[in-house]
């Protein structure tokens, strides 16, 4: 396999499971040195990553320290993939628990903001960087009974567009992907009715595979992605309507 990431260092948040773990595996196979950030300390301890950080992504001070420690340990930060996230419960908006709404926004949107904010200065020092934020087709289309999740992922899209424009004159590229449903441990947080509804909206009539999403993410994280920034890339089985 071509070593696209030889000499590159990469952070993957939510790197212990799901899409994050799949992306981390592929990055390592192509030569990247990894720092995995996740709350699951036990799984991180079993990884072969060069560096790991067990942290709460909603704590901006912890995220800043994680970035500083990662740069010190690996020498630089070239790539950030923000995969940490939760779905939250399924309720109509007018019945959505406020505490659950806050938790989803804190993890899915604020956590991405904190991570992006923390790594950009290191990338500016290097004169190079690739940031890939994991949004969702829900952020474009809006999923019923998942208003917190949909709003948080719409926020990630807006953040990506803003940061991409801010850094466009540099060699730092910032993009996001908007997958339709992919069968990961996040499914355990959803009702079967919600899962069935999501599947019904995918014209290909199946859920995505982690490696299918990872393939797109790896291109966005590579030097080959040189003219795309502030972009939103669908991997939705035909569900996206714009």
ZALUMSE-105371 format. One record per residue (C-alpha): residue number from 1; x, y, z. Coordinates in nm, 3 decimals. Layout:
BEGIN
- NUM  X  Y  Z
...
This chain:
BEGIN
- 1  0.000  0.000  0.000
- 2  0.137  0.350  -0.084
- 3  0.274  0.528  0.221
- 4  0.087  0.858  0.176
- 5  0.142  0.952  0.539
- 6  0.505  0.858  0.591
- 7  0.656  1.121  0.821
- 8  0.315  1.264  0.912
- 9  0.160  1.277  1.259
- 10  -0.212  1.249  1.308
- 11  -0.460  1.298  1.591
- 12  -0.785  1.104  1.579
- 13  -1.045  1.196  1.839
- 14  -1.285  0.917  1.925
- 15  -1.007  0.691  1.801
- 16  -1.093  0.393  2.022
- 17  -1.395  0.272  1.825
- 18  -1.620  0.319  1.524
- 19  -1.517  0.543  1.236
- 20  -1.232  0.687  1.441
- 21  -1.075  0.347  1.497
- 22  -1.116  0.262  1.128
- 23  -0.950  0.586  1.022
- 24  -0.667  0.536  1.273
- 25  -0.601  0.185  1.143
- 26  -0.583  0.308  0.784
- 27  -0.361  0.606  0.870
- 28  -0.118  0.380  1.055
- 29  -0.112  0.133  0.764
- 30  -0.004  0.418  0.537
- 31  0.278  0.534  0.763
- 32  0.132  0.794  1.000
- 33  0.232  0.819  1.363
- 34  -0.084  0.841  1.569
- 35  -0.216  1.011  1.878
- 36  -0.554  0.868  1.973
- 37  -0.782  1.076  2.196
- 38  -1.078  0.908  2.359
- 39  -1.260  0.869  2.691
- 40  -1.213  0.491  2.676
- 41  -0.881  0.461  2.860
- 42  -0.895  0.081  2.869
- 43  -0.919  0.047  2.490
- 44  -0.655  0.314  2.436
- 45  -0.417  0.118  2.658
- 46  -0.446  -0.181  2.421
- 47  -0.372  0.022  2.108
- 48  -0.043  0.029  1.923
- 49  -0.057  0.406  1.875
- 50  0.258  0.606  1.937
- 51  0.066  0.830  2.177
- 52  -0.273  0.822  2.347
- 53  -0.472  1.066  2.559
- 54  -0.769  0.967  2.774
- 55  -0.973  1.285  2.800
- 56  -1.313  1.448  2.809
- 57  -1.345  1.629  2.475
- 58  -1.586  1.879  2.635
- 59  -1.310  2.019  2.861
- 60  -1.127  2.292  2.666
- 61  -0.832  2.296  2.905
- 62  -0.790  1.919  2.873
- 63  -0.806  1.945  2.493
- 64  -0.546  2.222  2.488
- 65  -0.315  2.015  2.710
- 66  -0.370  1.710  2.491
- 67  -0.261  1.905  2.183
- 68  0.044  2.043  2.361
- 69  0.142  1.699  2.490
- 70  0.088  1.541  2.149
- 71  0.309  1.797  1.975
- 72  0.578  1.746  2.237
- 73  0.561  1.367  2.208
- 74  0.535  1.337  1.830
- 75  0.727  1.651  1.736
- 76  0.448  1.817  1.538
- 77  0.080  1.791  1.444
- 78  0.002  1.746  1.074
- 79  -0.347  1.595  1.072
- 80  -0.659  1.613  1.289
- 81  -0.963  1.390  1.237
- 82  -1.248  1.469  1.478
- 83  -1.453  1.153  1.518
- 84  -1.560  1.177  1.884
- 85  -1.937  1.204  1.908
- 86  -2.268  1.084  2.049
- 87  -2.614  1.053  1.901
- 88  -2.817  1.148  2.207
- 89  -3.167  1.015  2.275
- 90  -3.455  1.019  2.029
- 91  -3.738  1.260  2.119
- 92  -3.951  1.520  1.942
- 93  -3.790  1.861  1.977
- 94  -4.056  1.991  2.215
- 95  -3.995  1.696  2.446
- 96  -3.617  1.684  2.414
- 97  -3.451  1.685  2.759
- 98  -3.246  2.000  2.806
- 99  -2.961  1.816  2.978
- 100  -2.939  1.567  2.691
- 101  -2.943  1.851  2.436
- 102  -2.657  2.024  2.616
- 103  -2.453  1.701  2.629
- 104  -2.488  1.639  2.255
- 105  -2.390  1.997  2.170
- 106  -2.100  1.988  2.417
- 107  -1.950  1.672  2.266
- 108  -2.039  1.696  1.898
- 109  -1.994  2.069  1.838
- 110  -1.797  2.224  2.121
- 111  -1.560  1.927  2.130
- 112  -1.485  1.973  1.759
- 113  -1.435  2.347  1.811
- 114  -1.198  2.289  2.103
- 115  -0.997  2.034  1.903
- 116  -0.973  2.253  1.592
- 117  -0.883  2.556  1.800
- 118  -0.610  2.369  1.986
- 119  -0.426  2.224  1.687
- 120  -0.432  2.514  1.441
- 121  -0.142  2.706  1.604
- 122  0.080  2.396  1.579
- 123  -0.012  2.353  1.213
- 124  0.059  2.720  1.148
- 125  0.404  2.672  1.301
- 126  0.462  2.373  1.070
- 127  0.328  2.557  0.766
- 128  0.110  2.255  0.687
- 129  -0.204  2.085  0.811
- 130  -0.511  1.883  0.727
- 131  -0.825  1.894  0.942
- 132  -1.115  1.658  0.868
- 133  -1.425  1.707  1.082
- 134  -1.684  1.431  1.095
- 135  -2.028  1.584  1.050
- 136  -2.334  1.390  0.929
- 137  -2.597  1.391  0.660
- 138  -2.830  1.478  0.951
- 139  -2.657  1.816  0.965
- 140  -2.772  1.888  0.609
- 141  -3.106  1.709  0.596
- 142  -3.224  1.714  0.960
- 143  -3.338  1.387  1.119
- 144  -3.672  1.387  1.300
- 145  -3.651  1.299  1.669
- 146  -3.280  1.383  1.660
- 147  -3.280  1.762  1.669
- 148  -2.979  1.790  1.901
- 149  -2.769  1.559  1.684
- 150  -2.881  1.730  1.363
- 151  -2.814  2.077  1.503
- 152  -2.473  1.979  1.637
- 153  -2.365  1.837  1.302
- 154  -2.499  2.142  1.116
- 155  -2.280  2.345  1.349
- 156  -1.977  2.134  1.254
- 157  -2.045  2.212  0.888
- 158  -2.060  2.585  0.962
- 159  -1.744  2.572  1.173
- 160  -1.561  2.386  0.896
- 161  -1.662  2.644  0.635
- 162  -1.552  2.934  0.856
- 163  -1.217  2.784  0.954
- 164  -1.146  2.672  0.599
- 165  -1.187  3.028  0.473
- 166  -0.978  3.170  0.758
- 167  -0.686  2.940  0.670
- 168  -0.728  2.933  0.292
- 169  -0.417  3.143  0.226
- 170  -0.204  2.894  0.419
- 171  -0.119  2.530  0.348
- 172  -0.380  2.414  0.603
- 173  -0.690  2.256  0.455
- 174  -1.012  2.214  0.655
- 175  -1.296  1.996  0.530
- 176  -1.575  1.779  0.668
- 177  -1.756  1.464  0.567
- 178  -2.127  1.401  0.601
- 179  -2.187  1.027  0.620
- 180  -2.528  0.870  0.618
- 181  -2.575  0.604  0.883
- 182  -2.281  0.369  0.934
- 183  -2.323  0.074  1.168
- 184  -2.098  0.158  1.463
- 185  -2.135  0.141  1.842
- 186  -2.337  0.465  1.817
- 187  -2.630  0.252  1.702
- 188  -2.656  0.130  2.061
- 189  -2.769  0.482  2.157
- 190  -3.062  0.483  1.909
- 191  -3.403  0.325  1.901
- 192  -3.470  0.055  1.643
- 193  -3.738  0.279  1.493
- 194  -3.477  0.552  1.436
- 195  -3.236  0.303  1.278
- 196  -3.508  0.170  1.047
- 197  -3.606  0.524  0.947
- 198  -3.246  0.612  0.857
- 199  -3.209  0.300  0.644
- 200  -3.533  0.379  0.461
- 201  -3.386  0.711  0.343
- 202  -3.074  0.562  0.180
- 203  -3.133  0.484  -0.191
- 204  -2.853  0.225  -0.198
- 205  -3.066  0.045  0.066
- 206  -2.788  -0.042  0.307
- 207  -2.581  0.125  0.574
- 208  -2.234  0.253  0.496
- 209  -1.919  0.067  0.592
- 210  -1.650  0.221  0.808
- 211  -1.384  0.164  0.542
- 212  -1.597  0.342  0.282
- 213  -1.606  0.654  0.499
- 214  -1.240  0.615  0.596
- 215  -1.132  0.611  0.231
- 216  -1.278  0.957  0.179
- 217  -1.138  1.087  0.506
- 218  -0.789  0.966  0.418
- 219  -0.794  1.153  0.089
- 220  -0.901  1.471  0.268
- 221  -0.621  1.416  0.521
- 222  -0.357  1.372  0.251
- 223  -0.135  1.607  0.052
- 224  -0.348  1.514  -0.252
- 225  -0.626  1.731  -0.108
- 226  -0.464  2.057  -0.206
- 227  -0.742  2.265  -0.366
- 228  -1.040  2.172  -0.147
- 229  -1.101  2.361  0.175
- 230  -1.412  2.460  0.367
- 231  -1.577  2.174  0.180
- 232  -1.855  1.933  0.272
- 233  -1.816  1.586  0.123
- 234  -2.109  1.344  0.115
- 235  -2.075  0.971  0.164
- 236  -2.444  0.900  0.197
- 237  -2.549  0.616  -0.032
- 238  -2.744  0.866  -0.241
- 239  -2.937  1.021  0.047
- 240  -2.796  1.374  0.012
- 241  -3.023  1.609  -0.177
- 242  -2.781  1.903  -0.197
